[in-house]
Structures are given as C-alpha cells and as structure tokens.
C-alpha cells in the first residue's frame, strides 16, 4: 500500500487507486501518516478535527472516524484495519513503514540528492528529479483545515523549493542548458524572500551568455525585497552581482564564450 499526500490524498495498491471521501477521515489519515509508527495523542486529533468547536463527546466521534478509516484501509490492503491503525493508551498509531508515504520518500530522496550536489552532481540530479516527480499538487491539500497539518504542509512546500534549488545547482554543474529557466524565473518572482533562487537565476542567465538579464534579476530582487520585506539583498546575492559585473572566472564561462572558443559545452 502507498499513501499519497503530495497532492490529492489517495491510497494505492498496485494500479488500484482509492480516494478518501470523508474530509475528517482524510485529516486523521494525513496526520497519522506524517509520523508513521509514532502515536498521535487523542487530544491532538480532536483539536485537529474540531479546534475550538464545542463537542459533547469528541472521543466517540473520533472513534467513529477511525472505524470508517480502518474499513477503508482493510478494503485496500486486505489486512485487518485495527492492525494498520492501532489504538494505544493515549492515541492512535499508523503502523506502516515510512517509505509507504510519498512525503517521507520525497524527504529521503531530497536529502540524498542534497548530499550529492557538490561531489556527484549527475547522481544528485537523478535523486532530486525522483523526489520532485512524487509531487502531484499542493502538499496535504485535502487536510489543511487543522493547524498541525498546515504546519506539516508548509514544511513540505519549503523543502520542495529547496530540492528545486539543489536540482538547479546540480544541473548548472553538469549542463546549464538543462536548467528550466522559465520555472526558475517564476519561482524567483513568487518567492522573493528566497534569495538563493534569484542567485541561481542570475548564474543560469550568465552561463547562457545573458549578462545584462542576469544583472537585472539582481535589481528586480532588490526592489521586491525592499517592497515586500523592507530588506536589502544579503551578502551572497551581492557577491553574485559583483562577480557577474566583473565576469569572474569563478562563475564559469558564459555559453557564448564557450561556443566562440570551440570548447565542448
């Protein structure tokens, strides 16, 4: 069985896909899947589902949701539902390996890829592309009403951008032409607070022989940071700007210079 939360919540067993129709069951399964084999307290689940709403007997209502969820899991896996969602002394536990949840596979692959960027960028590209290919939409999109799932979703979305940054860095090290310039430009504009995206866009443009555009990215990032956050660009972005102005050899040769010299790209 696979539990997919990077997009619409679904359960899969081979080619068979099973959506989770109940919104509250989706929230419970998602929260349990964020920490497989670790109990989630009854009170935390109740708070996630109903927040400040007044409930006569929230434990009974939670038990009914767990019962429906167990039946669904049983229909997908053929295993007993209470062996998948176990009851503990203080809460419920999803008894599945972490790798059955796509979010955990993503985190493992993203971490492995990040570790390879500097010493083996070609291998890093494979890992990071596998990680990002697991995404089918927004993280935890069917369970974002509760605070805990919201926190998990924000963390996953942040890690997704970091994985894209790492992937871009690895592609620049192997072959700058493999960088998706349009996607990089869009993310840099949408996330002006993440200066690394602007820095990578500047480097990618410079390596493509577009020095003027690379410098304009700096000025655009500076304007957005001042407007949105009342901040100046940090040292890394300033250093990238100055290096591009000087055409510092540390940046590598622009693509047009390589073509002119007859070197292999």
C-alpha positions in Angstrom: 0.0 0.0 0.0 1.1 3.6 -0.7 -0.3 6.6 1.0 -0.1 9.7 -1.2 -0.3 13.2 0.4 1.7 15.3 -2.1 -1.4 16.4 -3.9 -4.9 14.9 -3.6 -5.0 12.3 -0.8 -5.2 8.7 -2.1 -4.4 5.2 -1.2 -3.0 2.8 -3.8 -2.3 -0.8 -4.1 -0.6 -1.6 -7.4 -2.6 0.0 -10.1 -5.7 0.5 -7.9 -6.3 4.0 -6.6 -8.7 4.6 -3.7 -9.6 8.2 -2.7 -10.6 9.1 0.8 -14.1 10.5 0.6 -14.5 11.7 4.2 -12.9 15.1 4.9 -12.3 14.2 8.6 -11.0 10.7 7.8 -8.6 12.4 5.3 -7.4 14.7 8.1 -6.9 11.8 10.5 -5.0 9.7 8.0 -2.9 12.5 6.8 -1.8 13.5 10.4 -1.1 9.9 11.3 0.9 9.5 8.0 3.1 12.4 8.9 4.5 10.4 11.8 4.1 6.7 10.9 4.7 4.2 13.8 4.6 7.1 16.3 1.3 7.6 18.3 -0.7 10.8 17.8 -2.5 11.7 21.0 -6.3 11.6 21.2 -6.4 15.3 22.2 -4.2 16.3 19.3 -6.5 14.5 16.9 -9.6 16.0 18.4 -8.1 19.5 18.3 -7.1 19.0 14.7 -10.6 18.0 13.7 -12.7 20.3 15.7 -10.5 23.0 17.1 -12.5 25.3 19.4 -15.8 23.8 18.5 -17.9 22.5 21.4 -18.4 18.7 21.3 -20.5 16.6 23.6 -18.3 13.5 23.2 -15.4 14.1 20.9 -13.8 10.8 21.7 -16.8 8.9 20.4 -16.9 11.0 17.3 -13.2 10.3 16.8 -13.7 6.6 17.3 -16.4 6.6 14.6 -14.0 8.2 12.1 -11.2 5.7 13.0 -13.7 2.9 12.4 -14.5 4.1 8.9 -10.8 4.7 8.2 -9.9 1.2 9.2 -12.6 -0.3 7.0 -11.2 1.7 4.0 -7.7 0.6 4.7 -8.8 -3.0 5.1 -10.6 -2.9 1.7 -7.4 -1.6 0.1 -4.9 -3.9 1.7 -6.8 -6.9 2.8 -5.2 -6.7 6.2 -7.1 -6.0 9.4 -7.8 -2.4 9.8 -7.0 -2.3 13.5 -3.6 -3.8 12.7 -2.9 -0.8 10.4 -4.4 1.9 12.7 -3.5 0.7 16.1 -5.0 2.0 19.4 -2.6 2.9 22.1 -3.0 4.0 25.7 -3.1 7.7 24.7 -3.8 7.8 21.0 -3.7 6.2 17.6 -0.7 4.9 15.5 -0.4 4.2 11.8 1.6 1.0 11.7 3.2 1.2 8.2 6.8 1.8 7.1 7.6 5.4 6.5 8.5 4.7 2.9 4.9 3.8 2.1 4.1 7.5 2.5 5.1 9.6 -0.5 6.1 12.6 1.7 8.6 10.5 3.5 10.0 9.1 0.3 10.3 12.6 -1.0 12.2 13.8 2.1 14.6 10.8 1.9 15.4 11.3 -1.8 15.7 15.1 -1.4 18.2 14.7 1.4 20.2 12.1 -0.5 20.2 14.4 -3.5 21.3 17.4 -1.5 24.3 15.4 -0.1 25.4 14.7 -3.7 25.2 18.1 -5.3 28.8 19.2 -4.6 30.6 15.9 -5.1 28.5 14.0 -7.6 26.0 16.4 -9.3 24.9 14.0 -12.0 23.8 11.5 -9.4 22.2 14.3 -7.4 20.1 15.2 -10.5 18.7 11.6 -10.6 17.7 11.6 -6.9 16.3 15.1 -6.9 14.2 14.6 -10.0 12.8 11.4 -8.5 11.9 13.4 -5.3 10.2 16.2 -7.2 8.3 13.8 -9.5 6.4 12.5 -6.5 4.5 15.8 -6.3 1.1 15.8 -7.9 -0.2 19.0 -6.4 -0.1 21.0 -3.2 1.1 19.2 0.0 -1.7 17.8 2.2 -4.2 19.6 0.0 -7.2 17.6 1.4 -6.3 18.2 5.1 -5.3 21.8 5.5 -8.1 22.9 7.9 -6.2 21.8 11.1 -3.2 23.6 12.5 -0.9 20.6 12.6 -1.5 19.6 9.0 -1.0 23.2 8.0 2.4 23.2 9.7 3.4 19.9 8.0 2.3 21.3 4.7 4.3 24.5 5.0 7.4 22.5 5.9 7.0 20.2 2.9 6.4 23.0 0.5 9.6 24.7 1.8 11.6 21.5 1.3 10.2 21.2 -2.2 11.6 24.6 -3.2 14.9 23.7 -1.5 15.0 20.5 -3.6 14.4 22.5 -6.7 17.2 24.9 -5.8 19.5 21.9 -5.2 18.5 20.4 -8.6 19.2 23.7 -10.3 22.6 23.9 -8.7 23.4 20.3 -9.8 22.2 21.0 -13.4 24.4 24.1 -13.6 27.4 22.0 -12.6 26.6 19.3 -15.2 25.0 21.2 -18.1 23.4 24.7 -17.7 21.2 24.0 -20.7 19.2 21.5 -18.6 18.0 24.3 -16.3 14.3 25.2 -16.7 14.8 29.0 -17.0 11.1 29.8 -17.1 10.3 27.7 -14.0 13.3 29.2 -12.1 12.3 32.7 -13.1 8.7 32.2 -11.9 9.8 30.7 -8.6 12.3 33.5 -8.0 9.5 36.1 -8.6 7.0 34.2 -6.4 9.4 33.7 -3.5 11.3 36.9 -3.3 12.4 36.1 0.2 14.4 33.1 -1.0 17.5 34.9 -2.4 19.1 31.6 -3.5 16.5 31.3 -6.3 17.5 34.8 -7.6 21.2 33.9 -7.2 20.7 30.7 -9.2 18.7 32.5 -11.9 21.5 35.1 -12.2 24.1 32.4 -12.6 21.9 30.4 -15.1 21.4 33.6 -17.3 25.1 34.5 -17.1 26.1 31.0 -18.1 23.7 31.3 -21.0 25.5 34.5 -22.2 22.8 36.9 -20.9 24.8 39.1 -18.6 22.5 42.1 -18.8 19.5 40.0 -17.9 21.4 38.4 -15.0 22.2 41.8 -13.6 18.6 42.9 -14.0 17.5 39.9 -11.9 19.5 41.4 -9.0 17.9 44.8 -9.4 14.4 43.2 -9.6 15.1 41.1 -6.5 16.3 44.2 -4.7 13.1 46.1 -5.5 10.9 43.2 -4.4 12.8 42.7 -1.1 12.5 46.4 -0.3 8.8 46.5 -1.2 7.7 43.2 0.4 10.0 42.9 3.3 11.8 46.2 3.7 15.1 44.4 3.3 18.3 44.7 1.3 19.7 41.7 -0.6 22.1 39.6 1.5 25.8 39.1 1.0 25.5 36.1 -1.3 23.3 37.9 -3.8 25.6 41.0 -3.7 28.6 38.8 -4.3 26.9 37.1 -7.3 26.1 40.5 -8.7 29.7 41.8 -8.3 31.1 38.6 -9.8 28.8 38.9 -12.9 29.8 42.5 -13.3 33.5 41.5 -13.3 32.8 38.3 -15.3 34.7 36.5 -12.6 36.1 33.2 -13.8 34.7 31.5 -10.6 31.3 31.7 -12.4 32.4 29.6 -15.3 32.5 30.8 -18.9 29.2 32.0 -20.5 27.8 29.6 -23.1 28.5 32.1 -26.0 32.1 32.4 -24.9 32.4 28.6 -24.9 30.9 28.5 -28.4 33.3 31.1 -29.6 36.3 29.3 -28.2 35.3 26.0 -29.6 35.2 24.3 -26.2 32.7 21.5 -25.5 29.6 22.5 -23.6 
